[in-house]
Amino acid sequence: MKSTGPILIYGGNELATAIAIKLFNSQLNTVIYVNPDEILLRHNLSFGDAVYQNKKIIEDVTGAAISEDLINTNDNNSYLEKINDAIYYIMKDRQIPVIHQLSY
């Protein structure tokens, strides 16, 4: 099978979380993007809650928010390169990166 980049899931609600866990357990790299206007009704089942808690563990899978500390480095990389580096840094620890709108 040909290796591909991570799969981006738009949304951090319980349905998106269930899909992310299924893909993650199938050994596929997954990234979740949480829309800032998204309303999370079931916080205990949503990786979108990682934005507020920094990490969220559901069914033994950890969703980790990309913190501004990972982005604010003093190197010459562009903003997208820094986001990409942060995604792979989190995936290296077998966690699902959770991206939200960062203030820049």
Contacts in CASP RR format, 6 or more apart in sequence:
PFRMAT RR
TARGET T0000
AUTHOR 0000-0000-0000
METHOD contacts of the structure
MODEL  1
MKSTGPILIYGGNELATAIAIKLFNSQLNTVIYVNPDEILLRHNLSFGDA
VYQNKKIIEDVTGAAISEDLINTNDNNSYLEKINDAIYYIMKDRQIPVIH
QLSY
5 29 0 8 1.000
6 28 0 8 1.000
6 29 0 8 1.000
6 30 0 8 1.000
6 31 0 8 1.000
6 87 0 8 1.000
6 91 0 8 1.000
6 97 0 8 1.000
7 23 0 8 1.000
7 28 0 8 1.000
7 29 0 8 1.000
7 30 0 8 1.000
7 31 0 8 1.000
8 31 0 8 1.000
8 32 0 8 1.000
8 33 0 8 1.000
9 16 0 8 1.000
9 19 0 8 1.000
9 20 0 8 1.000
9 23 0 8 1.000
9 30 0 8 1.000
9 31 0 8 1.000
9 32 0 8 1.000
9 33 0 8 1.000
10 16 0 8 1.000
10 33 0 8 1.000
10 35 0 8 1.000
11 32 0 8 1.000
11 33 0 8 1.000
11 34 0 8 1.000
11 35 0 8 1.000
11 38 0 8 1.000
11 48 0 8 1.000
12 32 0 8 1.000
12 33 0 8 1.000
12 34 0 8 1.000
12 38 0 8 1.000
12 40 0 8 1.000
12 46 0 8 1.000
12 47 0 8 1.000
12 48 0 8 1.000
12 98 0 8 1.000
13 38 0 8 1.000
13 40 0 8 1.000
13 41 0 8 1.000
13 42 0 8 1.000
13 46 0 8 1.000
13 48 0 8 1.000
14 41 0 8 1.000
14 42 0 8 1.000
14 45 0 8 1.000
14 46 0 8 1.000
16 32 0 8 1.000
16 46 0 8 1.000
16 47 0 8 1.000
17 32 0 8 1.000
17 45 0 8 1.000
17 46 0 8 1.000
17 47 0 8 1.000
17 48 0 8 1.000
17 58 0 8 1.000
18 45 0 8 1.000
20 30 0 8 1.000
20 32 0 8 1.000
20 47 0 8 1.000
20 61 0 8 1.000
20 96 0 8 1.000
21 58 0 8 1.000
21 59 0 8 1.000
21 61 0 8 1.000
23 30 0 8 1.000
24 30 0 8 1.000
24 61 0 8 1.000
24 96 0 8 1.000
25 61 0 8 1.000
29 91 0 8 1.000
30 96 0 8 1.000
31 87 0 8 1.000
31 91 0 8 1.000
31 96 0 8 1.000
31 97 0 8 1.000
31 98 0 8 1.000
31 99 0 8 1.000
32 47 0 8 1.000
32 48 0 8 1.000
32 63 0 8 1.000
32 96 0 8 1.000
32 97 0 8 1.000
32 98 0 8 1.000
32 99 0 8 1.000
33 99 0 8 1.000
33 100 0 8 1.000
34 47 0 8 1.000
34 48 0 8 1.000
34 51 0 8 1.000
34 98 0 8 1.000
34 99 0 8 1.000
34 100 0 8 1.000
35 101 0 8 1.000
36 100 0 8 1.000
36 101 0 8 1.000
38 48 0 8 1.000
40 46 0 8 1.000
40 48 0 8 1.000
40 49 0 8 1.000
43 49 0 8 1.000
45 58 0 8 1.000
46 56 0 8 1.000
46 58 0 8 1.000
47 56 0 8 1.000
47 58 0 8 1.000
47 63 0 8 1.000
47 96 0 8 1.000
47 98 0 8 1.000
48 56 0 8 1.000
48 98 0 8 1.000
48 100 0 8 1.000
49 56 0 8 1.000
50 56 0 8 1.000
50 63 0 8 1.000
50 64 0 8 1.000
50 65 0 8 1.000
50 98 0 8 1.000
51 65 0 8 1.000
51 98 0 8 1.000
51 100 0 8 1.000
53 65 0 8 1.000
54 64 0 8 1.000
54 65 0 8 1.000
54 67 0 8 1.000
55 62 0 8 1.000
55 63 0 8 1.000
55 64 0 8 1.000
55 65 0 8 1.000
55 95 0 8 1.000
56 62 0 8 1.000
56 63 0 8 1.000
56 98 0 8 1.000
57 63 0 8 1.000
61 95 0 8 1.000
61 96 0 8 1.000
62 94 0 8 1.000
62 95 0 8 1.000
62 96 0 8 1.000
63 95 0 8 1.000
63 96 0 8 1.000
63 97 0 8 1.000
63 98 0 8 1.000
64 90 0 8 1.000
64 93 0 8 1.000
64 95 0 8 1.000
64 96 0 8 1.000
64 97 0 8 1.000
64 98 0 8 1.000
65 98 0 8 1.000
65 99 0 8 1.000
65 100 0 8 1.000
66 83 0 8 1.000
66 86 0 8 1.000
66 87 0 8 1.000
66 90 0 8 1.000
66 97 0 8 1.000
66 98 0 8 1.000
66 99 0 8 1.000
66 100 0 8 1.000
66 102 0 8 1.000
68 102 0 8 1.000
68 103 0 8 1.000
70 82 0 8 1.000
70 85 0 8 1.000
70 86 0 8 1.000
70 89 0 8 1.000
71 79 0 8 1.000
71 82 0 8 1.000
71 83 0 8 1.000
71 86 0 8 1.000
71 102 0 8 1.000
71 104 0 8 1.000
73 82 0 8 1.000
75 82 0 8 1.000
77 85 0 8 1.000
79 104 0 8 1.000
83 99 0 8 1.000
86 97 0 8 1.000
87 97 0 8 1.000
87 99 0 8 1.000
90 96 0 8 1.000
90 97 0 8 1.000
91 97 0 8 1.000
END
